[in-house]
Amino acid sequence: MTSYSKIILSAFVVAFASQQLCAQNDIKDNDFNPVNTGVTTLSITPDARGSGMGNLGAATDPDINSQFWNPSKYAFAYSSGGLSLSYTPWLRKIVNDIFLADLSGYWKLGDGDNQALSASLRYFSLGEVTTRPGSGSGNTPVQTLNPYEFAIDFGYSRKLSEKFSMGVVLRYILSDLSYTDEMSGETNTAANAFSVDLSGYYVTYPMVGRNECQFSWGFDISNIGTKVSYDHGANYAFLPTNLRLGTQFMFPLADYNTLAIGLDLNKLLVPTMPRQKDFDMDSIEGQIEYEEAKEKWENMSPITGIFKSFSDAPGGFAEELKEINVSVGAEYAYNQQFFARMGYNYENAMKGGRSYFAFGAGFSLNVVRLDASYMLATAQSSPLDQTLRFTLSFDMDGLRDLMGKRRR
């Protein structure tokens, strides 16, 4: 394995794929078959509100961080604009220098508040990696690298009716794991990609007894885009294209008290990579079939891969169902100032086993809102256990009102 390959492997194991190791120990190797993608950090939840409900957000009430969950919700946002900053120390049980930072915001357009512009910037630091020369060289450090992944996107959402909106997001992605092997002279550059998100959001207000409730549903297809390559096009990886479907029901408990219950379903729209264990590698025919399947997978376009992802699992439809992640969660709100949240995220052990309970809380004033969440993994050996997230948000209407009062 080249030094660069070691960098790639160690970076992704620490950053994301290590979450799957706990599940791999609980099931047979022949059954463990996660969907593999590049730039896996794009799938990590950036904000504390959504993570506090077990990774829920396709149909929740619009907030400043809707860009990640469902950007079409911005068209129904209550405020004319907002800005938020989120921070997640990642895999702190293993290392202390990996983190995810996210900056998100939106601004409503026009007098009718029927449309909005939005943007987000996320930066994932993979910490510091020190490379060393081969044996016999004294094991002296020769390079200190700081690999990272970066994404910036811009979105537009618009109401198509009083109850339904749609949105689109354009994204640029940079995965900088570049490295030069001092011994072989092998040079690898950063990987670049472009992607698009498409989303929709529907909300209505049914009467249940004497109470007006809120029912909503939404969808978001994220990261529809180009492949990424870390070795000058010799090998390509799919982006983590994801389909998110969700619904939420909110109802009043008493004056100033509400409770919202939601459900999200997620499925990666990425074709399954062929495995040698699924072919008869002891025969020439089996080897030829494997090489043909591998070549077909490598040359498959991202759009073809989206449709292929619904029917290509080795275990058939039963395995396709196992690729669906389920999130259920609830949010209690008092006077839209104090919030308490909890949720559960389930992923089949065959596809990674990243299952955990989540808890969260938030406090809001006219201008500032602070949210925090805590993750408790179902497996004690999971690197995800005890993950914390923090989000600080600023409401532009509240800030404008505050500035107006000071001027008077």
C-alpha positions as CSV (number, residue, x, y, z in Angstrom):
1,M,0.0,0.0,0.0
2,T,1.4,3.4,-0.9
3,S,1.8,6.1,1.7
4,Y,-1.0,8.1,0.0
5,S,-3.3,5.1,0.2
6,K,-2.5,4.9,3.9
7,I,-3.5,8.6,4.3
8,I,-6.8,8.0,2.5
9,L,-7.6,4.9,4.5
10,S,-6.7,6.4,7.9
11,A,-8.5,9.6,7.2
12,F,-11.8,8.0,6.3
13,V,-11.6,5.3,9.0
14,V,-11.2,8.0,11.7
15,A,-13.6,10.5,10.2
16,F,-16.6,8.3,9.3
17,A,-16.1,4.7,8.3
18,S,-15.0,3.8,11.9
19,Q,-18.6,4.1,12.9
20,Q,-19.2,0.9,11.1
21,L,-16.5,-1.1,12.9
22,C,-18.7,-1.8,15.9
23,A,-21.4,-3.3,13.7
24,Q,-18.9,-5.4,11.8
25,N,-18.0,-7.2,15.0
26,D,-21.6,-8.2,15.7
27,I,-22.4,-9.9,12.4
28,K,-20.7,-12.3,10.0
29,D,-18.3,-10.7,7.6
30,N,-20.3,-12.2,4.7
31,D,-23.4,-10.2,5.8
32,F,-21.7,-6.9,6.4
33,N,-22.2,-4.8,3.2
34,P,-22.4,-1.0,3.7
35,V,-22.9,1.3,0.8
36,N,-19.5,3.0,0.0
37,T,-19.2,6.6,-1.1
38,G,-16.6,9.3,-1.3
39,V,-16.8,12.6,0.7
40,T,-18.8,10.8,3.4
41,T,-18.6,13.8,5.7
42,L,-21.4,15.4,3.6
43,S,-23.8,13.1,5.4
44,I,-22.9,14.2,8.9
45,T,-25.6,16.3,10.6
46,P,-24.2,19.8,11.3
47,D,-26.8,21.3,13.7
48,A,-27.9,20.6,17.2
49,R,-31.6,20.8,16.7
50,G,-31.9,18.1,14.1
51,S,-29.4,15.8,15.8
52,G,-31.2,16.2,19.1
53,M,-34.2,14.5,17.5
54,G,-32.3,11.6,16.2
55,N,-31.3,13.1,12.8
56,L,-34.7,14.5,12.0
57,G,-35.5,17.4,9.7
58,A,-37.2,16.8,6.4
59,A,-40.6,18.1,7.6
60,T,-39.9,19.8,10.9
61,D,-40.7,23.5,11.4
62,P,-38.5,25.8,9.2
63,D,-35.4,27.0,10.9
64,I,-32.1,28.6,9.9
65,N,-30.4,25.2,9.4
66,S,-33.0,23.9,6.9
67,Q,-30.3,24.0,4.1
68,F,-29.1,20.6,5.2
69,W,-32.5,19.0,5.8
70,N,-34.9,20.5,3.3
71,P,-34.1,23.9,1.9
72,S,-37.6,24.3,0.5
73,K,-38.8,25.0,4.0
74,Y,-37.2,28.4,3.9
75,A,-40.1,29.7,1.8
76,F,-42.3,29.1,4.9
77,A,-39.9,30.6,7.4
78,Y,-41.4,33.0,10.0
79,S,-38.6,35.5,10.0
80,S,-37.2,37.5,7.1
81,G,-33.7,36.1,7.7
82,G,-31.3,34.4,10.0
83,L,-27.8,33.2,10.5
84,S,-26.4,30.2,12.5
85,L,-23.1,28.7,13.4
86,S,-22.7,25.1,14.4
87,Y,-19.8,23.2,15.9
88,T,-19.3,19.4,16.4
89,P,-16.2,17.9,18.0
90,W,-16.1,14.6,16.0
91,L,-15.1,11.2,17.4
92,R,-13.7,12.7,20.6
93,K,-13.5,9.2,22.1
94,I,-10.7,8.4,19.6
95,V,-9.0,11.7,18.7
96,N,-9.2,15.4,19.9
97,D,-8.5,17.4,16.7
98,I,-11.3,16.4,14.3
99,F,-14.3,18.7,14.1
100,L,-17.2,19.9,11.8
101,A,-18.0,23.6,11.6
102,D,-21.1,24.8,9.7
103,L,-22.3,28.3,8.8
104,S,-25.9,28.6,7.4
105,G,-28.2,31.4,6.6
106,Y,-31.2,32.6,4.6
107,W,-33.0,35.8,3.5
108,K,-36.6,36.1,2.4
109,L,-37.2,38.0,-0.9
110,G,-40.1,40.3,-1.9
111,D,-43.0,41.7,0.0
112,G,-45.0,38.5,-0.2
113,D,-42.4,36.4,1.5
114,N,-43.0,33.7,-1.1
115,Q,-39.4,33.0,-1.9
116,A,-36.0,32.9,-0.2
117,L,-32.3,32.7,-0.9
118,S,-30.1,30.5,1.3
119,A,-26.5,29.5,1.7
120,S,-24.2,27.3,3.8
121,L,-20.6,26.7,4.3
122,R,-19.2,23.5,6.0
123,Y,-15.7,22.7,6.9
124,F,-14.6,19.3,8.2
125,S,-11.1,19.1,9.6
126,L,-9.5,15.6,9.7
127,G,-6.9,16.8,12.2
128,E,-3.2,16.5,11.8
129,V,-1.6,13.5,10.0
130,T,2.1,12.9,10.2
131,T,3.7,10.7,7.4
132,R,6.9,8.8,8.0
133,P,9.4,7.2,5.6
134,G,9.8,3.5,5.2
135,S,11.8,1.1,7.4
136,G,15.5,1.8,7.9
137,S,15.1,5.6,7.8
138,G,14.9,6.2,11.5
139,N,11.2,6.6,11.4
140,T,11.7,10.4,11.3
141,P,8.6,12.5,10.5
142,V,8.9,14.0,7.0
143,Q,5.5,15.6,6.4
144,T,2.7,17.0,8.6
145,L,-0.6,17.2,6.7
146,N,-3.9,18.8,7.7
147,P,-6.5,17.1,5.4
148,Y,-9.9,18.6,5.3
149,E,-13.2,18.6,3.3
150,F,-15.1,21.8,2.4
151,A,-18.4,22.5,0.8
152,I,-20.2,25.7,-0.1
153,D,-23.7,25.9,-1.5
154,F,-26.4,28.4,-2.5
155,G,-30.1,27.7,-2.6
156,Y,-33.4,29.1,-3.8
157,S,-36.8,28.2,-2.6
158,R,-40.3,29.3,-3.6
159,K,-43.9,28.8,-2.6
160,L,-45.9,27.2,-5.4
161,S,-49.1,27.4,-3.5
162,E,-50.2,28.4,0.0
163,K,-49.3,25.0,1.3
164,F,-46.4,23.7,-0.9
165,S,-43.0,24.9,-1.8
166,M,-39.9,23.6,-3.6
167,G,-36.2,24.4,-3.5
168,V,-33.0,23.8,-5.3
169,V,-29.4,24.0,-4.1
170,L,-26.1,24.2,-6.0
171,R,-23.0,22.9,-4.2
172,Y,-19.2,22.9,-4.7
173,I,-17.2,20.3,-2.9
174,L,-13.5,20.1,-2.2
175,S,-11.9,17.1,-0.5
176,D,-8.3,17.9,0.1
177,L,-6.4,14.8,1.0
178,S,-3.5,15.7,-1.3
179,Y,-0.1,14.1,-0.6
180,T,3.3,13.8,-2.2
181,D,5.2,10.5,-1.5
182,E,8.8,11.6,-0.9
183,M,10.2,8.2,-1.8
184,S,8.3,7.4,-5.0
185,G,7.5,11.0,-6.1
186,E,3.8,10.0,-6.4
187,T,1.7,13.1,-6.2
188,N,-2.1,13.2,-5.6
189,T,-4.3,16.3,-5.8
190,A,-7.5,17.3,-4.1
191,A,-10.8,16.0,-5.4
192,N,-13.4,18.4,-6.6
193,A,-17.1,17.9,-7.3
194,F,-20.3,19.7,-8.0
195,S,-23.8,18.6,-6.9
196,V,-27.5,19.6,-6.8
197,D,-30.2,19.2,-4.2
198,L,-33.9,19.0,-5.0
199,S,-36.6,19.3,-2.3
200,G,-40.2,19.9,-1.5
201,Y,-42.3,20.8,1.5
202,Y,-46.0,20.7,2.2
203,V,-47.7,22.0,5.3
204,T,-51.4,22.2,6.4
205,Y,-53.3,23.1,9.6
206,P,-56.0,20.6,10.4
207,M,-58.4,21.0,13.3
208,V,-58.4,18.2,15.9
209,G,-61.2,18.7,18.3
210,R,-61.0,22.4,19.1
211,N,-57.3,22.7,18.5
212,E,-55.5,23.8,15.4
213,C,-52.6,21.4,14.7
214,Q,-49.9,21.4,12.1
215,F,-49.2,18.5,9.7
216,S,-46.3,18.6,7.3
217,W,-44.3,16.3,5.0
218,G,-41.2,16.9,2.9
219,F,-38.5,15.3,0.7
220,D,-35.0,16.1,-0.1
221,I,-32.7,14.5,-2.7
222,S,-29.2,15.7,-1.9
223,N,-25.8,15.5,-3.5
224,I,-26.8,14.6,-7.0
225,G,-23.5,15.3,-8.7
226,T,-20.2,14.3,-10.2
227,K,-17.9,11.6,-9.0
228,V,-14.7,12.3,-7.1
229,S,-11.2,10.9,-7.7
230,Y,-8.1,11.1,-5.5
231,D,-5.7,9.6,-8.0
232,H,-5.9,11.6,-11.2
233,G,-9.0,9.7,-12.5
234,A,-7.6,6.1,-12.0
235,N,-10.5,5.4,-9.6
236,Y,-13.7,7.2,-8.9
237,A,-16.2,7.3,-6.0
238,F,-19.8,8.3,-5.9
239,L,-21.0,11.2,-3.8
240,P,-23.3,10.3,-0.9
241,T,-26.5,11.0,-2.9
242,N,-29.3,10.6,-0.4
243,L,-33.1,10.5,-0.5
244,R,-34.8,11.8,2.7
245,L,-38.6,11.5,3.2
246,G,-40.2,12.9,6.4
247,T,-43.4,13.9,8.1
248,Q,-44.3,15.7,11.3
249,F,-47.4,16.4,13.4
250,M,-47.5,19.3,15.8
251,F,-50.3,19.8,18.3
252,P,-50.9,22.1,21.4
253,L,-50.7,20.6,24.9
254,A,-51.9,23.8,26.6
255,D,-51.5,27.5,26.4
256,Y,-47.9,28.2,25.1
257,N,-47.0,24.5,25.1
258,T,-46.7,22.4,21.9
259,L,-45.4,19.0,21.1
260,A,-44.1,17.9,17.6
261,I,-43.6,14.2,16.7
262,G,-41.7,13.4,13.5
263,L,-40.4,10.5,11.3
264,D,-37.6,10.5,8.7
265,L,-36.6,7.8,6.3
266,N,-33.2,7.9,4.5
267,K,-31.7,5.9,1.7
268,L,-28.4,6.3,-0.1
269,L,-29.0,6.5,-3.8
270,V,-25.6,4.9,-4.6
271,P,-25.1,1.6,-6.4
272,T,-23.6,-1.3,-4.4
273,M,-20.0,-2.0,-5.2
274,P,-19.5,-5.6,-6.5
275,R,-17.8,-8.0,-4.0
276,Q,-15.7,-11.0,-4.8
277,K,-17.5,-13.1,-2.2
278,D,-20.7,-12.8,-4.4
279,F,-18.9,-14.5,-7.3
280,D,-17.4,-17.9,-7.8
281,M,-13.7,-16.7,-7.8
282,D,-12.4,-20.3,-8.0
283,S,-13.6,-20.5,-11.6
284,I,-12.5,-18.6,-14.7
285,E,-16.1,-17.7,-15.4
286,G,-16.7,-16.3,-12.0
287,Q,-13.6,-14.2,-12.2
288,I,-14.6,-12.8,-15.6
289,E,-18.1,-12.0,-14.2
290,Y,-16.6,-10.2,-11.3
291,E,-14.3,-8.1,-13.5
292,E,-17.2,-7.2,-15.8
293,A,-19.4,-6.2,-12.9
294,K,-16.6,-4.1,-11.4
295,E,-15.9,-2.4,-14.7
296,K,-19.6,-1.7,-15.2
297,W,-19.9,-0.2,-11.7
298,E,-16.8,2.0,-12.2
299,N,-18.1,3.3,-15.5
300,M,-21.6,3.9,-14.3
301,S,-22.9,7.5,-14.3
302,P,-24.2,9.1,-11.1
303,I,-27.7,9.4,-12.6
304,T,-27.8,5.7,-13.7
305,G,-26.5,4.8,-10.2
306,I,-29.4,6.5,-8.6
307,F,-31.9,4.3,-10.4
308,K,-29.7,1.2,-10.0
309,S,-29.5,1.7,-6.2
310,F,-33.1,0.5,-5.8
311,S,-32.4,-3.0,-7.2
312,D,-28.8,-3.9,-7.0
313,A,-28.3,-5.3,-3.5
314,P,-26.9,-8.8,-3.5
315,G,-29.6,-9.9,-1.0
316,G,-32.4,-8.6,-3.2
317,F,-35.4,-6.6,-2.0
318,A,-34.9,-7.7,1.6
319,E,-31.4,-6.2,1.6
320,E,-32.7,-3.0,-0.1
321,L,-35.0,-2.5,2.8
322,K,-32.1,-2.8,5.2
323,E,-30.5,0.2,3.5
324,I,-33.2,2.5,4.8
325,N,-32.3,4.4,7.9
326,V,-35.1,5.4,10.3
327,S,-35.2,8.4,12.5
328,V,-38.0,9.1,15.0
329,G,-38.0,12.1,17.3
330,A,-40.0,14.7,19.3
331,E,-39.7,18.3,20.3
332,Y,-41.4,20.0,23.2
333,A,-41.6,23.8,23.0
334,Y,-42.7,26.3,25.7
335,N,-43.7,29.7,24.3
336,Q,-41.1,29.2,21.5
337,Q,-38.4,30.1,24.0
338,F,-37.5,26.8,25.7
339,F,-37.1,23.5,23.8
340,A,-36.6,19.9,24.9
341,R,-35.9,17.1,22.3
342,M,-35.2,13.4,22.1
343,G,-35.0,10.9,19.3
344,Y,-33.7,7.6,18.0
345,N,-31.8,6.8,14.8
346,Y,-31.7,3.2,13.5
347,E,-29.3,1.8,10.9
348,N,-29.2,-1.9,10.2
349,A,-26.1,-3.7,11.4
350,M,-25.5,-5.1,8.0
351,K,-25.3,-1.5,6.6
352,G,-23.2,0.1,9.3
353,G,-25.0,-0.3,12.6
354,R,-24.9,3.4,13.5
355,S,-27.8,3.4,15.9
356,Y,-28.2,5.7,18.8
357,F,-30.4,7.7,21.1
358,A,-30.3,11.5,21.0
359,F,-31.2,14.2,23.4
360,G,-31.3,18.0,23.0
361,A,-32.3,21.3,24.5
362,G,-32.5,24.9,23.3
363,F,-33.2,28.4,24.7
364,S,-34.3,31.3,22.6
365,L,-34.5,35.1,23.1
366,N,-35.6,37.7,20.6
367,V,-32.3,37.7,18.8
368,V,-30.2,34.8,19.9
369,R,-30.9,31.1,20.2
370,L,-28.6,28.4,21.6
371,D,-29.1,24.7,21.0
372,A,-27.2,21.7,22.2
373,S,-27.5,17.9,21.6
374,Y,-26.0,14.7,23.0
375,M,-25.7,11.4,21.3
376,L,-25.8,8.0,23.2
377,A,-24.9,5.1,21.0
378,T,-26.6,1.7,21.5
379,A,-23.2,0.0,21.2
380,Q,-20.7,1.1,23.9
381,S,-17.8,0.5,21.5
382,S,-19.2,2.9,18.9
383,P,-17.0,6.0,18.3
384,L,-20.2,8.0,17.9
385,D,-21.0,7.6,21.6
386,Q,-21.2,10.8,23.6
387,T,-21.0,13.1,20.6
388,L,-21.9,16.7,21.4
389,R,-23.2,19.4,19.0
390,F,-23.7,23.2,19.6
391,T,-25.6,25.7,17.4
392,L,-25.8,29.4,17.9
393,S,-28.4,31.2,15.8
394,F,-29.3,34.9,15.2
395,D,-32.7,36.0,14.1
396,M,-32.6,39.0,11.7
397,D,-36.1,40.3,12.6
398,G,-35.2,40.3,16.3
399,L,-31.9,42.0,15.6
400,R,-33.6,44.7,13.5
401,D,-36.2,45.3,16.2
402,L,-33.5,45.6,18.8
403,M,-31.5,48.1,16.7
404,G,-34.6,50.1,16.1
405,K,-35.4,50.4,19.8
406,R,-31.8,51.6,20.5
407,R,-32.1,54.3,17.9
408,R,-35.3,55.6,19.4
